[in-house]
Amino acid sequence: MNKYAVFGNPIIQSKSPIIHQAFAQQTGLNLEYTALLAPVGSFAASIADFKAAGGKGCNVTMPFKLDAYQLSDELSLRAQLAEAVNTLTFKDGKVYGDNTDGAGLINDLLINGAQLKNKQVLLIGSGGAARGVIKSILDQNPAELVIVNRTFTKAQQLAEHFTAYGNIIAKPMAELNTKFDIVVNSSSTSLTGELPAVSACVFKPGCLAYDMVYKDETTSFNLWALEQGAAKALDGLGMLVGQAAESYKVWHGVMPDINPVIQMLRG
């Protein structure tokens, strides 16, 4: 049986085994997919052990996406630009690194009727979550992608890193007074029930808000967005399932149906 896994620390909370087993049932593949805890500082050794035990590929979550990037022998363009890897494939003695986060986000936005072409898009945060999705957002040809972050220089560096791929600029949070069609929160503020330090004016009436954090209840960011007149607010569960589906396609050459899996996880 082909063996796959997700590595992280912590990892007990991961929904990836449920998602990939659902994909396997749906597509008629027989595979094993487990969640494995890698000790911090021992990611490479954990991967080596997994490969030696017959592992064919794995997903990588926090805090090892940079480790996976550095471990890869070859990188996809999207992984190169993100400087982070969430999907490893072991083949012909080499480690291939990819990043499917951006594909997961865009797929979820499109499924929910959000077209990005010629739209004003705001991305809050400039960490690894943001890096993984910027190229995919720019590929949709928005009128403009604006990045804001508590540390303005980080947002500036990120905008410069991706400037060849579309109309992207960084702005200081305090100077943000534009209304946006789509507002994406890549920061972790909702994990603690906080809000990013941006003005409420960023929400254009009828806009779409997207929080990469997912919870059983509506996130603090999405509640705030709806209060400001957003027409729809989505959390990151669809992105999670979408990036898993893209990883599944990388490994098995088939794209599973995402919707029934999202519905199953919503309960």
MILOTI-836648 format. One record per residue (C-alpha): chain; residue number from 1; residue in three letters; z, y, x. Coordinates in nm, 4 decimals. Example, Ala and Ser with C-alpha at 12.3 -4.5 7.8 and 13.67 -1.06 7.14 Angstrom:
<pts>
lomar A&vexmar 1&gutor Ala&Z 0.7800&Y -0.4500&X 1.2300
lomar A&vexmar 2&gutor Ser&Z 0.7140&Y -0.1060&X 1.3670
</pts>
This chain:
<pts>
lomar A&vexmar 1&gutor Met&Z 0.0000&Y 0.0000&X 0.0000
lomar A&vexmar 2&gutor Asn&Z -0.0907&Y 0.3465&X 0.1303
lomar A&vexmar 3&gutor Lys&Z 0.2202&Y 0.5463&X 0.2158
lomar A&vexmar 4&gutor Tyr&Z 0.2621&Y 0.9190&X 0.1588
lomar A&vexmar 5&gutor Ala&Z 0.5678&Y 1.1448&X 0.1517
lomar A&vexmar 6&gutor Val&Z 0.7039&Y 1.4963&X 0.1371
lomar A&vexmar 7&gutor Phe&Z 0.9260&Y 1.6187&X 0.4203
lomar A&vexmar 8&gutor Gly&Z 1.1816&Y 1.8967&X 0.3863
lomar A&vexmar 9&gutor Asn&Z 1.5443&Y 1.9928&X 0.4348
lomar A&vexmar 10&gutor Pro&Z 1.6919&Y 1.9895&X 0.1758
lomar A&vexmar 11&gutor Ile&Z 1.4576&Y 1.7558&X -0.0106
lomar A&vexmar 12&gutor Ile&Z 1.6596&Y 1.5974&X -0.2930
lomar A&vexmar 13&gutor Gln&Z 1.5332&Y 1.8645&X -0.5355
lomar A&vexmar 14&gutor Ser&Z 1.1648&Y 1.7854&X -0.4738
lomar A&vexmar 15&gutor Lys&Z 0.9457&Y 1.7052&X -0.7728
lomar A&vexmar 16&gutor Ser&Z 0.6579&Y 1.5924&X -0.5486
lomar A&vexmar 17&gutor Pro&Z 0.7204&Y 1.2152&X -0.5822
lomar A&vexmar 18&gutor Ile&Z 0.7117&Y 1.2423&X -0.9636
lomar A&vexmar 19&gutor Ile&Z 0.3964&Y 1.4538&X -0.9484
lomar A&vexmar 20&gutor His&Z 0.2039&Y 1.2289&X -0.7100
lomar A&vexmar 21&gutor Gln&Z 0.3024&Y 0.9101&X -0.8918
lomar A&vexmar 22&gutor Ala&Z 0.1765&Y 1.0686&X -1.2140
lomar A&vexmar 23&gutor Phe&Z -0.1515&Y 1.1555&X -1.0394
lomar A&vexmar 24&gutor Ala&Z -0.1782&Y 0.7985&X -0.9088
lomar A&vexmar 25&gutor Gln&Z -0.1312&Y 0.6507&X -1.2559
lomar A&vexmar 26&gutor Gln&Z -0.3864&Y 0.8927&X -1.3950
lomar A&vexmar 27&gutor Thr&Z -0.6517&Y 0.8133&X -1.1326
lomar A&vexmar 28&gutor Gly&Z -0.5818&Y 0.4423&X -1.0974
lomar A&vexmar 29&gutor Leu&Z -0.4692&Y 0.4490&X -0.7350
lomar A&vexmar 30&gutor Asn&Z -0.1923&Y 0.2317&X -0.5934
lomar A&vexmar 31&gutor Leu&Z 0.0206&Y 0.4316&X -0.3502
lomar A&vexmar 32&gutor Glu&Z 0.3763&Y 0.4922&X -0.2409
lomar A&vexmar 33&gutor Tyr&Z 0.5047&Y 0.8506&X -0.2275
lomar A&vexmar 34&gutor Thr&Z 0.8625&Y 0.9288&X -0.1270
lomar A&vexmar 35&gutor Ala&Z 1.0784&Y 1.2315&X -0.0441
lomar A&vexmar 36&gutor Leu&Z 1.2109&Y 1.2200&X 0.3121
lomar A&vexmar 37&gutor Leu&Z 1.4777&Y 1.4351&X 0.4730
lomar A&vexmar 38&gutor Ala&Z 1.3871&Y 1.5502&X 0.8235
lomar A&vexmar 39&gutor Pro&Z 1.6718&Y 1.6823&X 1.0410
lomar A&vexmar 40&gutor Val&Z 1.6191&Y 2.0443&X 1.1446
lomar A&vexmar 41&gutor Gly&Z 1.4866&Y 2.0338&X 1.4994
lomar A&vexmar 42&gutor Ser&Z 1.3509&Y 1.6806&X 1.4622
lomar A&vexmar 43&gutor Phe&Z 1.0454&Y 1.7315&X 1.2420
lomar A&vexmar 44&gutor Ala&Z 0.7955&Y 1.6015&X 1.5002
lomar A&vexmar 45&gutor Ala&Z 1.0044&Y 1.2887&X 1.5591
lomar A&vexmar 46&gutor Ser&Z 1.0321&Y 1.2279&X 1.1839
lomar A&vexmar 47&gutor Ile&Z 0.6542&Y 1.2554&X 1.1465
lomar A&vexmar 48&gutor Ala&Z 0.5987&Y 1.0196&X 1.4407
lomar A&vexmar 49&gutor Asp&Z 0.8290&Y 0.7625&X 1.2793
lomar A&vexmar 50&gutor Phe&Z 0.6476&Y 0.7972&X 0.9480
lomar A&vexmar 51&gutor Lys&Z 0.3064&Y 0.7518&X 1.1114
lomar A&vexmar 52&gutor Ala&Z 0.4319&Y 0.4483&X 1.3020
lomar A&vexmar 53&gutor Ala&Z 0.5501&Y 0.2971&X 0.9730
lomar A&vexmar 54&gutor Gly&Z 0.1986&Y 0.3281&X 0.8304
lomar A&vexmar 55&gutor Gly&Z 0.2098&Y 0.6763&X 0.6750
lomar A&vexmar 56&gutor Lys&Z -0.1339&Y 0.8145&X 0.5869
lomar A&vexmar 57&gutor Gly&Z -0.0359&Y 1.1722&X 0.5077
lomar A&vexmar 58&gutor Cys&Z 0.2442&Y 1.3958&X 0.3884
lomar A&vexmar 59&gutor Asn&Z 0.3336&Y 1.7210&X 0.2237
lomar A&vexmar 60&gutor Val&Z 0.5627&Y 1.9614&X 0.4036
lomar A&vexmar 61&gutor Thr&Z 0.8057&Y 2.2020&X 0.2438
lomar A&vexmar 62&gutor Met&Z 1.0740&Y 2.4387&X 0.3702
lomar A&vexmar 63&gutor Pro&Z 1.1682&Y 2.4841&X 0.6477
lomar A&vexmar 64&gutor Phe&Z 0.8947&Y 2.2879&X 0.8268
lomar A&vexmar 65&gutor Lys&Z 0.5619&Y 2.4527&X 0.7393
lomar A&vexmar 66&gutor Leu&Z 0.5431&Y 2.6277&X 1.0778
lomar A&vexmar 67&gutor Asp&Z 0.6412&Y 2.3039&X 1.2561
lomar A&vexmar 68&gutor Ala&Z 0.3590&Y 2.1260&X 1.0739
lomar A&vexmar 69&gutor Tyr&Z 0.1191&Y 2.4030&X 1.1760
lomar A&vexmar 70&gutor Gln&Z 0.2164&Y 2.3620&X 1.5408
lomar A&vexmar 71&gutor Leu&Z 0.1961&Y 1.9815&X 1.5189
lomar A&vexmar 72&gutor Ser&Z -0.1608&Y 1.9782&X 1.3861
lomar A&vexmar 73&gutor Asp&Z -0.4510&Y 1.8857&X 1.6137
lomar A&vexmar 74&gutor Glu&Z -0.7029&Y 2.0440&X 1.3774
lomar A&vexmar 75&gutor Leu&Z -0.6506&Y 2.3096&X 1.1093
lomar A&vexmar 76&gutor Ser&Z -0.8433&Y 2.4142&X 0.8005
lomar A&vexmar 77&gutor Leu&Z -0.9374&Y 2.7828&X 0.7812
lomar A&vexmar 78&gutor Arg&Z -0.6806&Y 2.8428&X 0.5095
lomar A&vexmar 79&gutor Ala&Z -0.4098&Y 2.6864&X 0.7264
lomar A&vexmar 80&gutor Gln&Z -0.5197&Y 2.8925&X 1.0273
lomar A&vexmar 81&gutor Leu&Z -0.4934&Y 3.2149&X 0.8295
lomar A&vexmar 82&gutor Ala&Z -0.1630&Y 3.1219&X 0.6658
lomar A&vexmar 83&gutor Glu&Z -0.0248&Y 3.0080&X 1.0033
lomar A&vexmar 84&gutor Ala&Z 0.1571&Y 2.7451&X 0.7969
lomar A&vexmar 85&gutor Val&Z 0.0758&Y 2.3907&X 0.6848
lomar A&vexmar 86&gutor Asn&Z 0.1923&Y 2.2079&X 0.3735
lomar A&vexmar 87&gutor Thr&Z -0.0459&Y 1.9101&X 0.3911
lomar A&vexmar 88&gutor Leu&Z -0.0859&Y 1.6728&X 0.6855
lomar A&vexmar 89&gutor Thr&Z -0.3407&Y 1.3932&X 0.7100
lomar A&vexmar 90&gutor Phe&Z -0.3241&Y 1.1258&X 0.9793
lomar A&vexmar 91&gutor Lys&Z -0.6670&Y 0.9908&X 1.0650
lomar A&vexmar 92&gutor Asp&Z -0.8419&Y 0.8533&X 1.3751
lomar A&vexmar 93&gutor Gly&Z -0.5393&Y 0.9270&X 1.5902
lomar A&vexmar 94&gutor Lys&Z -0.5340&Y 1.2955&X 1.4972
lomar A&vexmar 95&gutor Val&Z -0.3162&Y 1.5136&X 1.2756
lomar A&vexmar 96&gutor Tyr&Z -0.5104&Y 1.7371&X 1.0366
lomar A&vexmar 97&gutor Gly&Z -0.3294&Y 2.0365&X 0.8878
lomar A&vexmar 98&gutor Asp&Z -0.4156&Y 2.2147&X 0.5630
lomar A&vexmar 99&gutor Asn&Z -0.2511&Y 2.4639&X 0.3286
lomar A&vexmar 100&gutor Thr&Z -0.3064&Y 2.4105&X -0.0439
lomar A&vexmar 101&gutor Asp&Z -0.0632&Y 2.6734&X -0.1765
lomar A&vexmar 102&gutor Gly&Z -0.3295&Y 2.9359&X -0.2437
lomar A&vexmar 103&gutor Ala&Z -0.5494&Y 2.6897&X -0.4308
lomar A&vexmar 104&gutor Gly&Z -0.2477&Y 2.5940&X -0.6426
lomar A&vexmar 105&gutor Leu&Z -0.1760&Y 2.9559&X -0.7349
lomar A&vexmar 106&gutor Ile&Z -0.5353&Y 3.0455&X -0.8210
lomar A&vexmar 107&gutor Asn&Z -0.5839&Y 2.7311&X -1.0263
lomar A&vexmar 108&gutor Asp&Z -0.2740&Y 2.8107&X -1.2314
lomar A&vexmar 109&gutor Leu&Z -0.3841&Y 3.1712&X -1.2855
lomar A&vexmar 110&gutor Leu&Z -0.7321&Y 3.0630&X -1.3976
lomar A&vexmar 111&gutor Ile&Z -0.5947&Y 2.7911&X -1.6286
lomar A&vexmar 112&gutor Asn&Z -0.3865&Y 3.0627&X -1.7933
lomar A&vexmar 113&gutor Gly&Z -0.6843&Y 3.2941&X -1.8429
lomar A&vexmar 114&gutor Ala&Z -0.6117&Y 3.5372&X -1.5601
lomar A&vexmar 115&gutor Gln&Z -0.9354&Y 3.6500&X -1.3981
lomar A&vexmar 116&gutor Leu&Z -0.8774&Y 3.8345&X -1.0710
lomar A&vexmar 117&gutor Lys&Z -1.2265&Y 3.9714&X -1.0150
lomar A&vexmar 118&gutor Asn&Z -1.2267&Y 4.3543&X -1.0092
lomar A&vexmar 119&gutor Lys&Z -0.8557&Y 4.3607&X -1.0986
lomar A&vexmar 120&gutor Gln&Z -0.5724&Y 4.5517&X -0.9353
lomar A&vexmar 121&gutor Val&Z -0.3356&Y 4.2915&X -0.7892
lomar A&vexmar 122&gutor Leu&Z 0.0109&Y 4.3476&X -0.6430
lomar A&vexmar 123&gutor Leu&Z 0.1746&Y 4.0904&X -0.4152
lomar A&vexmar 124&gutor Ile&Z 0.5479&Y 4.1372&X -0.3583
lomar A&vexmar 125&gutor Gly&Z 0.6791&Y 3.9871&X -0.0339
lomar A&vexmar 126&gutor Ser&Z 0.5196&Y 3.9062&X 0.3000
lomar A&vexmar 127&gutor Gly&Z 0.6820&Y 3.5774&X 0.4028
lomar A&vexmar 128&gutor Gly&Z 0.5315&Y 3.2317&X 0.4270
lomar A&vexmar 129&gutor Ala&Z 0.4757&Y 3.2060&X 0.0524
lomar A&vexmar 130&gutor Ala&Z 0.2637&Y 3.5221&X 0.0601
lomar A&vexmar 131&gutor Arg&Z 0.0698&Y 3.4192&X 0.3696
lomar A&vexmar 132&gutor Gly&Z -0.0331&Y 3.0947&X 0.2029
lomar A&vexmar 133&gutor Val&Z -0.2002&Y 3.2613&X -0.0956
lomar A&vexmar 134&gutor Ile&Z -0.3603&Y 3.5856&X 0.0288
lomar A&vexmar 135&gutor Lys&Z -0.6964&Y 3.4380&X 0.1347
lomar A&vexmar 136&gutor Ser&Z -0.7282&Y 3.2564&X -0.1986
lomar A&vexmar 137&gutor Ile&Z -0.6523&Y 3.5770&X -0.3904
lomar A&vexmar 138&gutor Leu&Z -0.9093&Y 3.7737&X -0.1886
lomar A&vexmar 139&gutor Asp&Z -1.1690&Y 3.4998&X -0.2481
lomar A&vexmar 140&gutor Gln&Z -1.1491&Y 3.5928&X -0.6187
lomar A&vexmar 141&gutor Asn&Z -1.2781&Y 3.9452&X -0.5348
lomar A&vexmar 142&gutor Pro&Z -1.0052&Y 4.1653&X -0.6822
lomar A&vexmar 143&gutor Ala&Z -1.0738&Y 4.5387&X -0.6782
lomar A&vexmar 144&gutor Glu&Z -0.7724&Y 4.5716&X -0.4512
lomar A&vexmar 145&gutor Leu&Z -0.4821&Y 4.3604&X -0.3306
lomar A&vexmar 146&gutor Val&Z -0.1722&Y 4.5626&X -0.2456
lomar A&vexmar 147&gutor Ile&Z 0.1124&Y 4.4057&X -0.0471
lomar A&vexmar 148&gutor Val&Z 0.4664&Y 4.5423&X -0.0495
lomar A&vexmar 149&gutor Asn&Z 0.7734&Y 4.4200&X 0.1334
lomar A&vexmar 150&gutor Arg&Z 1.1240&Y 4.5453&X 0.2070
lomar A&vexmar 151&gutor Thr&Z 1.0137&Y 4.5813&X 0.5693
lomar A&vexmar 152&gutor Phe&Z 0.6932&Y 4.7845&X 0.5506
lomar A&vexmar 153&gutor Thr&Z 0.5740&Y 4.6887&X 0.8990
lomar A&vexmar 154&gutor Lys&Z 0.5623&Y 4.3204&X 0.7947
lomar A&vexmar 155&gutor Ala&Z 0.3412&Y 4.4081&X 0.4992
lomar A&vexmar 156&gutor Gln&Z 0.1199&Y 4.6169&X 0.7279
lomar A&vexmar 157&gutor Gln&Z 0.0787&Y 4.3335&X 0.9775
lomar A&vexmar 158&gutor Leu&Z -0.0119&Y 4.0938&X 0.6990
lomar A&vexmar 159&gutor Ala&Z -0.2705&Y 4.3302&X 0.5507
lomar A&vexmar 160&gutor Glu&Z -0.4297&Y 4.3736&X 0.8933
lomar A&vexmar 161&gutor His&Z -0.4334&Y 3.9956&X 0.9457
lomar A&vexmar 162&gutor Phe&Z -0.6448&Y 3.9449&X 0.6321
lomar A&vexmar 163&gutor Thr&Z -0.8472&Y 4.2670&X 0.6303
lomar A&vexmar 164&gutor Ala&Z -1.1746&Y 4.0885&X 0.7111
lomar A&vexmar 165&gutor Tyr&Z -1.1552&Y 3.8867&X 0.3888
lomar A&vexmar 166&gutor Gly&Z -1.1350&Y 4.1561&X 0.1226
lomar A&vexmar 167&gutor Asn&Z -0.9915&Y 4.4871&X 0.0074
lomar A&vexmar 168&gutor Ile&Z -0.6260&Y 4.4552&X 0.1064
lomar A&vexmar 169&gutor Ile&Z -0.3747&Y 4.7267&X 0.1914
lomar A&vexmar 170&gutor Ala&Z -0.0003&Y 4.7565&X 0.2429
lomar A&vexmar 171&gutor Lys&Z 0.2167&Y 5.0232&X 0.0821
lomar A&vexmar 172&gutor Pro&Z 0.5840&Y 5.1146&X 0.1215
lomar A&vexmar 173&gutor Met&Z 0.7875&Y 4.9964&X -0.1777
lomar A&vexmar 174&gutor Ala&Z 0.9252&Y 5.3472&X -0.2357
lomar A&vexmar 175&gutor Glu&Z 0.5758&Y 5.4949&X -0.2632
lomar A&vexmar 176&gutor Leu&Z 0.4473&Y 5.2425&X -0.5139
lomar A&vexmar 177&gutor Asn&Z 0.3483&Y 5.4289&X -0.8311
lomar A&vexmar 178&gutor Thr&Z 0.0309&Y 5.2432&X -0.9358
lomar A&vexmar 179&gutor Lys&Z -0.0035&Y 5.0168&X -1.2394
lomar A&vexmar 180&gutor Phe&Z -0.1413&Y 4.6688&X -1.1764
lomar A&vexmar 181&gutor Asp&Z -0.3276&Y 4.4115&X -1.3847
lomar A&vexmar 182&gutor Ile&Z -0.1571&Y 4.1193&X -1.2083
lomar A&vexmar 183&gutor Val&Z 0.1816&Y 4.1310&X -1.0332
lomar A&vexmar 184&gutor Val&Z 0.2748&Y 3.8320&X -0.8171
lomar A&vexmar 185&gutor Asn&Z 0.6295&Y 3.7918&X -0.6842
lomar A&vexmar 186&gutor Ser&Z 0.6318&Y 3.5760&X -0.3721
lomar A&vexmar 187&gutor Ser&Z 0.9848&Y 3.6787&X -0.2763
lomar A&vexmar 188&gutor Ser&Z 1.2836&Y 3.4548&X -0.3450
lomar A&vexmar 189&gutor Thr&Z 1.4783&Y 3.7152&X -0.5472
lomar A&vexmar 190&gutor Ser&Z 1.4746&Y 3.5096&X -0.8666
lomar A&vexmar 191&gutor Leu&Z 1.6612&Y 3.2250&X -0.6962
lomar A&vexmar 192&gutor Thr&Z 1.9710&Y 3.4456&X -0.7044
lomar A&vexmar 193&gutor Gly&Z 1.8870&Y 3.6298&X -1.0272
lomar A&vexmar 194&gutor Glu&Z 1.7987&Y 3.9511&X -0.8438
lomar A&vexmar 195&gutor Leu&Z 1.4906&Y 4.1721&X -0.8697
lomar A&vexmar 196&gutor Pro&Z 1.2547&Y 4.2981&X -0.5989
lomar A&vexmar 197&gutor Ala&Z 1.2988&Y 4.6649&X -0.5109
lomar A&vexmar 198&gutor Val&Z 0.9798&Y 4.7917&X -0.6726
lomar A&vexmar 199&gutor Ser&Z 0.9397&Y 5.0462&X -0.9501
lomar A&vexmar 200&gutor Ala&Z 0.9039&Y 4.9214&X -1.3066
lomar A&vexmar 201&gutor Cys&Z 0.5895&Y 5.1353&X -1.3274
lomar A&vexmar 202&gutor Val&Z 0.3875&Y 4.8644&X -1.1466
lomar A&vexmar 203&gutor Phe&Z 0.3490&Y 4.6699&X -1.4715
lomar A&vexmar 204&gutor Lys&Z 0.0414&Y 4.7869&X -1.6593
lomar A&vexmar 205&gutor Pro&Z 0.0871&Y 4.7343&X -2.0357
lomar A&vexmar 206&gutor Gly&Z -0.0575&Y 4.3914&X -2.1144
lomar A&vexmar 207&gutor Cys&Z -0.0540&Y 4.2796&X -1.7506
lomar A&vexmar 208&gutor Leu&Z 0.0207&Y 3.9307&X -1.6209
lomar A&vexmar 209&gutor Ala&Z 0.3322&Y 3.8659&X -1.4114
lomar A&vexmar 210&gutor Tyr&Z 0.3639&Y 3.5624&X -1.1847
lomar A&vexmar 211&gutor Asp&Z 0.6841&Y 3.4482&X -1.0174
lomar A&vexmar 212&gutor Met&Z 0.6412&Y 3.1773&X -0.7529
lomar A&vexmar 213&gutor Val&Z 0.9982&Y 3.0636&X -0.8216
lomar A&vexmar 214&gutor Tyr&Z 1.0337&Y 2.8115&X -1.1037
lomar A&vexmar 215&gutor Lys&Z 1.3414&Y 2.7351&X -1.3121
lomar A&vexmar 216&gutor Asp&Z 1.4218&Y 2.5657&X -1.6418
lomar A&vexmar 217&gutor Glu&Z 1.4900&Y 2.9099&X -1.7891
lomar A&vexmar 218&gutor Thr&Z 1.2790&Y 3.2248&X -1.7601
lomar A&vexmar 219&gutor Thr&Z 1.3247&Y 3.3779&X -1.4142
lomar A&vexmar 220&gutor Ser&Z 1.4883&Y 3.7188&X -1.3665
lomar A&vexmar 221&gutor Phe&Z 1.1578&Y 3.8653&X -1.2445
lomar A&vexmar 222&gutor Asn&Z 0.9639&Y 3.7375&X -1.5451
lomar A&vexmar 223&gutor Leu&Z 1.2277&Y 3.8615&X -1.7902
lomar A&vexmar 224&gutor Trp&Z 1.2018&Y 4.2043&X -1.6299
lomar A&vexmar 225&gutor Ala&Z 0.8220&Y 4.1992&X -1.6420
lomar A&vexmar 226&gutor Leu&Z 0.8196&Y 4.1098&X -2.0121
lomar A&vexmar 227&gutor Glu&Z 1.0665&Y 4.3912&X -2.0822
lomar A&vexmar 228&gutor Gln&Z 0.8228&Y 4.6306&X -1.9111
lomar A&vexmar 229&gutor Gly&Z 0.5322&Y 4.5272&X -2.1343
lomar A&vexmar 230&gutor Ala&Z 0.3707&Y 4.2354&X -1.9532
lomar A&vexmar 231&gutor Ala&Z 0.1633&Y 4.0277&X -2.1953
lomar A&vexmar 232&gutor Lys&Z 0.2373&Y 3.7018&X -2.0146
lomar A&vexmar 233&gutor Ala&Z 0.4781&Y 3.5853&X -1.7455
lomar A&vexmar 234&gutor Leu&Z 0.4305&Y 3.2587&X -1.5568
lomar A&vexmar 235&gutor Asp&Z 0.6626&Y 3.0815&X -1.3160
lomar A&vexmar 236&gutor Gly&Z 0.5671&Y 2.8742&X -1.0128
lomar A&vexmar 237&gutor Leu&Z 0.5702&Y 2.5265&X -1.1681
lomar A&vexmar 238&gutor Gly&Z 0.1968&Y 2.5332&X -1.2319
lomar A&vexmar 239&gutor Met&Z 0.1389&Y 2.6418&X -0.8725
lomar A&vexmar 240&gutor Leu&Z 0.3587&Y 2.3555&X -0.7504
lomar A&vexmar 241&gutor Val&Z 0.1583&Y 2.0992&X -0.9457
lomar A&vexmar 242&gutor Gly&Z -0.1681&Y 2.2701&X -0.8503
lomar A&vexmar 243&gutor Gln&Z -0.1012&Y 2.2625&X -0.4769
lomar A&vexmar 244&gutor Ala&Z 0.0017&Y 1.8965&X -0.5122
lomar A&vexmar 245&gutor Ala&Z -0.3270&Y 1.8226&X -0.6897
lomar A&vexmar 246&gutor Glu&Z -0.5214&Y 1.9924&X -0.4106
lomar A&vexmar 247&gutor Ser&Z -0.3321&Y 1.7830&X -0.1521
lomar A&vexmar 248&gutor Tyr&Z -0.4091&Y 1.4725&X -0.3574
lomar A&vexmar 249&gutor Lys&Z -0.7786&Y 1.5673&X -0.3482
lomar A&vexmar 250&gutor Val&Z -0.7655&Y 1.6162&X 0.0309
lomar A&vexmar 251&gutor Trp&Z -0.6237&Y 1.2655&X 0.0743
lomar A&vexmar 252&gutor His&Z -0.8014&Y 1.0688&X -0.1975
lomar A&vexmar 253&gutor Gly&Z -1.1193&Y 1.2622&X -0.2765
lomar A&vexmar 254&gutor Val&Z -1.0389&Y 1.3025&X -0.6462
lomar A&vexmar 255&gutor Met&Z -0.8889&Y 1.5982&X -0.8344
lomar A&vexmar 256&gutor Pro&Z -0.6316&Y 1.4854&X -1.0934
lomar A&vexmar 257&gutor Asp&Z -0.5737&Y 1.6562&X -1.4287
lomar A&vexmar 258&gutor Ile&Z -0.2904&Y 1.9036&X -1.3799
lomar A&vexmar 259&gutor Asn&Z -0.2044&Y 1.9980&X -1.7388
lomar A&vexmar 260&gutor Pro&Z -0.0395&Y 1.6731&X -1.8582
lomar A&vexmar 261&gutor Val&Z 0.1777&Y 1.6671&X -1.5455
lomar A&vexmar 262&gutor Ile&Z 0.2960&Y 2.0238&X -1.6024
lomar A&vexmar 263&gutor Gln&Z 0.3743&Y 1.9350&X -1.9644
lomar A&vexmar 264&gutor Met&Z 0.5709&Y 1.6281&X -1.8508
lomar A&vexmar 265&gutor Leu&Z 0.7796&Y 1.8333&X -1.6064
lomar A&vexmar 266&gutor Arg&Z 0.8478&Y 2.0993&X -1.8677
lomar A&vexmar 267&gutor Gly&Z 0.9932&Y 1.8216&X -2.0789
</pts>
